Amino acid sequence: MKLSTTLEYAADPRAAADRAAALERAGLDAVWVAEAYGFDSPTIMGYLAARTERMLIGSAVINVYSRTPALIAQTAAGLDALTGGRAVLGIGASGPQVVEGWHGRRYDRPLGRTRETITLARRIWRREVIEHHGITDLPLPPEKGGTLGRPLKLLTHPVRPAIPIQVAALGPANVRMTAELADGWLPFLYVPEHAAKVWGAPLAEGTARRDPALGPLDVVAGGPLAIGPDAEAVRDRLRPLIALYVGGMGAPGRNFYHDLMCAYGYEAEAHAVQGHFLAGRRRDAESAVPAELCALASLAGPEGYVRERVEAFRESGVTVLDVTPVGPDQERLVERIKEWL
């Protein structure tokens, strides 16, 4: 099992890059750069490429609406060149509030767009001449307003003809497609004890259709990391994040994170979190997040407890443990947990 961390998208990116570089020296294997509707991730990933030497640098995630498939492939190829073959392309559909509210794009056919982006990106990195007609038309045909377009191939030569693609997926159909097509899976709010119940069937169905040449599916999941007698308090750091996603990342009836919390068995609590959050009562929303959920989705507590959580994530199928070290000596935390992996 490898070890990664995710940069906070609201943090100072230069300070976050400094921390990531220090954690690389302590043994960190990968860093993920979030985007949402804050700073863009490729800019920060390019800066990280110059600040680091060994670890993988991935987007978590670039949404498939705000950029064309060709631009996503170009961006990944450019980052792979800057890092010397250390880039990972994390993509996802995001949600309608961000896609329609921030990017001004209609939120339609999320699975089809994700599938198409994966397919086109791999063809582009192989430097195929691209002619494709689906959700995206390359080149744009005359009946859709095209005049001078012709089939093209990537002008430059990628460092690698295949860059790993990770997909952020929660719903059954999306997880099924991810297990079939992607190199890795980026679930959110992953609880090892409930993972098989929620995702076992779609993972198995997608894996049955998977090309063996892709190899096993990577699974990237984890949570806040703190070790010590007083470390249990760190679990509460998940409350604002869970409240934000379950309460605010989608409208009632169209919130994937709310649905996930319900699937975990916390239906009443999920409704309470969403109700408080949408009414502007953020403190109440955070208080409504179950303590048990915070504990199961984190690695914070005495050493024995954290070791148990590491094994729980491993046994559930996680191949990359994604942690957010908390405390004054984050490098030492990474060194300790690396010893257990």
C-alpha positions in Angstrom: 0.0 0.0 0.0 1.3 3.4 -1.0 0.8 6.7 0.9 -0.5 10.0 -0.4 -2.0 13.3 0.8 -4.5 15.8 -0.7 -3.8 19.5 -0.7 -6.6 21.6 0.8 -8.0 23.7 -2.0 -8.6 26.7 0.3 -5.0 26.8 1.6 -2.2 29.0 0.5 -0.8 26.9 -2.5 2.8 27.9 -2.0 2.7 26.9 1.7 0.9 23.7 0.8 3.6 22.9 -1.7 6.3 23.5 0.9 4.5 20.9 3.1 4.1 18.5 0.3 7.9 18.7 -0.5 8.7 18.1 3.1 6.4 15.1 3.3 8.0 13.7 0.1 11.3 13.7 1.9 9.6 11.8 4.8 8.4 9.1 2.4 5.1 10.3 0.9 4.4 8.5 -2.5 1.9 10.9 -4.0 0.0 14.2 -3.7 -3.4 15.1 -5.0 -4.5 18.6 -5.9 -8.1 19.5 -5.6 -9.9 22.1 -7.7 -13.6 22.6 -7.0 -14.3 26.2 -7.8 -11.1 27.6 -6.2 -7.6 27.7 -7.7 -7.2 25.5 -10.7 -5.3 22.3 -10.1 -2.9 22.1 -13.1 -1.2 25.4 -12.2 -0.5 24.1 -8.7 0.6 20.7 -10.1 3.1 22.4 -12.3 4.5 24.3 -9.3 4.7 21.0 -7.4 6.6 19.4 -10.3 9.4 21.9 -9.7 9.4 21.5 -6.0 9.4 17.7 -5.8 11.6 14.9 -7.2 10.0 11.5 -6.7 6.3 11.5 -5.8 3.4 11.2 -8.1 1.3 14.4 -8.7 -2.3 14.0 -9.4 -5.4 16.1 -10.0 -8.3 15.2 -7.7 -10.2 16.2 -9.7 -10.5 17.9 -13.0 -14.1 17.9 -14.0 -15.1 16.8 -17.5 -17.3 19.8 -18.3 -15.1 22.8 -17.9 -12.4 21.6 -20.4 -12.7 19.7 -23.6 -11.4 16.1 -23.7 -8.5 17.2 -25.9 -7.5 20.0 -23.5 -7.6 17.6 -20.5 -5.3 15.2 -22.4 -3.0 18.0 -23.4 -2.8 19.3 -19.8 -2.0 15.8 -18.5 0.7 15.3 -21.1 2.2 18.6 -20.3 2.3 17.8 -16.6 3.7 14.4 -17.3 6.6 16.1 -19.2 7.2 18.6 -16.4 7.3 15.8 -13.8 9.3 13.3 -15.9 6.5 10.8 -15.9 5.0 11.4 -12.5 1.6 12.8 -13.4 -1.8 11.2 -12.6 -4.9 12.4 -14.3 -7.8 12.5 -11.8 -11.2 13.3 -13.4 -14.8 13.4 -12.4 -18.2 14.8 -13.3 -18.4 17.1 -10.3 -22.0 18.1 -9.6 -24.7 20.3 -11.3 -24.4 23.2 -8.9 -20.7 23.7 -9.8 -21.0 22.8 -13.4 -24.0 24.9 -14.1 -23.5 27.6 -11.5 -19.8 28.2 -12.0 -18.9 26.9 -15.4 -22.2 27.7 -17.1 -22.4 24.3 -18.7 -25.4 22.1 -18.9 -25.0 19.1 -16.5 -25.9 16.2 -18.8 -24.6 12.8 -19.6 -22.0 12.6 -16.8 -21.1 9.0 -17.4 -20.9 9.4 -21.2 -18.6 12.4 -20.8 -16.3 10.7 -18.4 -16.1 7.6 -20.6 -15.5 9.7 -23.7 -12.7 11.7 -21.9 -10.9 8.5 -20.9 -11.2 7.0 -24.4 -10.0 10.2 -26.2 -7.2 11.0 -23.8 -5.7 7.5 -24.3 -5.9 7.9 -28.1 -4.4 11.4 -27.9 -1.5 10.2 -25.8 -0.8 7.5 -28.4 -0.7 10.3 -31.0 -3.5 8.9 -33.1 -5.1 11.1 -35.7 -8.4 11.9 -33.9 -11.7 11.5 -35.7 -14.5 11.0 -33.2 -18.2 11.7 -33.1 -20.1 11.4 -29.9 -20.8 13.9 -27.2 -17.7 15.7 -28.6 -17.2 16.0 -32.3 -13.6 16.0 -33.6 -13.4 17.6 -36.0 -16.5 19.7 -35.8 -18.8 18.7 -38.7 -20.4 21.2 -41.1 -23.9 20.4 -39.8 -22.8 21.7 -36.4 -21.0 24.8 -37.7 -17.6 23.4 -38.6 -15.8 24.9 -41.6 -12.1 24.4 -41.6 -11.5 21.7 -39.0 -9.6 18.6 -39.9 -8.5 15.5 -38.0 -5.3 16.2 -36.0 -2.9 14.4 -33.7 -1.0 15.7 -30.6 1.8 18.0 -31.9 4.3 17.0 -29.2 5.5 13.6 -28.1 4.3 12.6 -24.6 6.8 11.3 -22.0 4.5 8.3 -21.6 2.0 6.9 -24.1 -0.4 6.1 -21.2 -0.9 8.3 -18.2 -2.8 6.8 -15.3 -6.4 7.9 -15.1 -8.2 8.0 -11.8 -12.0 8.6 -11.6 -13.9 10.2 -8.8 -17.1 8.1 -8.6 -19.8 7.4 -6.0 -22.9 6.2 -7.8 -23.2 2.5 -8.8 -23.2 3.2 -12.6 -20.1 5.5 -12.3 -18.3 3.1 -10.0 -19.1 0.2 -12.4 -17.6 2.2 -15.4 -14.6 3.2 -13.3 -13.8 -0.4 -12.5 -14.1 -1.3 -16.1 -12.1 1.5 -17.7 -10.0 3.5 -15.3 -6.6 2.9 -13.7 -7.8 3.9 -10.3 -10.8 5.0 -8.3 -11.1 8.1 -6.1 -14.1 7.6 -3.7 -15.1 10.3 -1.2 -15.8 9.7 2.5 -14.7 6.1 2.2 -15.6 3.9 5.2 -13.9 0.5 4.9 -16.6 -1.3 7.0 -19.4 -0.2 4.6 -17.5 -0.2 1.3 -18.5 -3.7 0.2 -22.2 -3.1 1.0 -22.3 0.1 -1.0 -19.9 -0.5 -3.9 -19.1 -4.3 -3.9 -21.6 -5.2 -6.7 -20.7 -2.4 -9.1 -17.0 -2.9 -8.6 -17.4 -6.6 -9.3 -19.5 -6.0 -12.4 -17.1 -3.4 -13.8 -14.1 -5.6 -13.1 -15.6 -8.5 -15.0 -15.6 -6.3 -18.1 -12.1 -4.9 -17.4 -9.2 -5.2 -19.9 -6.6 -7.4 -18.1 -3.9 -5.1 -19.7 -5.0 -2.3 -17.3 -3.9 -4.3 -14.3 -5.7 -4.2 -10.9 -7.8 -1.1 -10.1 -6.1 1.3 -7.6 -8.3 2.5 -4.8 -7.3 5.8 -3.1 -8.9 6.5 0.3 -8.1 7.5 3.8 -8.7 10.4 6.2 -7.1 12.7 8.8 -4.1 11.2 10.5 -3.0 11.8 14.1 -1.4 9.4 16.6 -1.5 9.8 20.4 -3.7 9.7 23.5 -5.4 13.0 22.6 -5.6 12.4 18.9 -9.3 11.4 18.9 -10.2 15.1 18.8 -8.8 15.3 15.3 -11.7 13.2 14.1 -13.9 16.3 14.5 -12.0 18.0 11.7 -14.1 15.9 9.4 -17.3 17.6 10.6 -17.0 20.8 8.5 -16.0 18.9 5.4 -18.8 16.3 5.7 -21.4 19.0 6.5 -20.2 21.0 3.4 -20.5 18.1 1.0 -23.6 16.4 2.5 -25.3 19.7 3.1 -24.2 22.0 0.3 -22.7 20.1 -2.7 -26.0 19.6 -4.4 -29.7 20.3 -4.1 -32.1 18.1 -2.2 -32.6 15.0 -4.2 -29.5 15.7 -6.3 -26.7 15.4 -3.8 -24.4 12.3 -4.2 -22.7 12.8 -0.8 -26.1 12.9 1.0 -27.1 9.7 -0.8 -23.8 8.1 0.2 -24.3 9.0 3.9 -27.8 7.4 3.7 -26.4 4.3 2.1 -24.0 4.0 5.0 -27.0 3.8 7.3 -27.1 7.4 8.6 -30.2 8.5 6.8 -31.8 10.5 9.6 -28.5 12.2 10.3 -27.9 13.0 6.6 -31.3 14.7 6.4 -30.5 16.7 9.5 -27.1 17.8 8.2 -28.6 18.9 4.8 -31.5 20.7 6.4 -29.4 22.7 8.8 -26.8 23.5 6.1 -29.3 24.7 3.6 -31.0 26.9 6.3 -27.7 28.5 7.0 -27.1 26.8 10.3 -23.6 25.5 9.6 -22.7 24.9 13.2 -25.8 22.8 13.7 -25.0 20.9 10.5 -21.6 20.0 11.7 -22.9 18.9 15.1 -25.4 16.6 13.3 -22.6 14.6 11.7 -22.3 11.3 13.5 -19.2 10.8 15.7 -19.1 7.2 14.5 -18.8 8.3 10.9 -16.0 10.7 11.7 -14.1 7.9 13.5 -14.6 5.3 10.7 -13.5 7.7 8.0 -10.3 8.8 9.8 -7.0 7.4 11.2 -6.9 9.4 14.5 -6.3 8.0 18.0 -3.8 5.9 20.0 -1.2 4.0 18.0 -3.0 0.7 18.3 -6.3 2.2 17.0 -4.5 3.8 14.1 -2.8 0.5 13.2 -6.2 -1.1 13.2 -7.6 1.5 10.9 -4.7 1.1 8.5 -5.5 -2.6 8.3 -9.2 -2.0 7.8 -8.5 0.2 4.8 -6.0 -2.3 3.4 -8.4 -5.3 3.9 -11.2 -3.4 2.2 -9.1 -3.0 -1.0 -7.5 0.4 -0.6 -4.1 0.4 -2.4 -3.2 4.1 -1.8 -3.8 5.4 1.7 -4.6 9.1 1.5 -3.9 10.9 4.7 -4.0 14.4 6.1 -1.4 14.6 8.8 -2.4 16.7 11.7 0.0 17.9 14.4 3.3 19.8 14.8 5.5 17.0 13.3 3.8 15.9 10.2 6.9 14.5 8.7 7.3 12.1 11.6 3.7 11.0 11.3 4.4 10.1 7.6 7.5 8.2 8.6 5.7 6.2 11.3 2.8 5.2 9.1 5.1 4.3 6.2 6.7 1.7 8.5 3.3 0.0 8.9 2.6 -0.2 5.1 
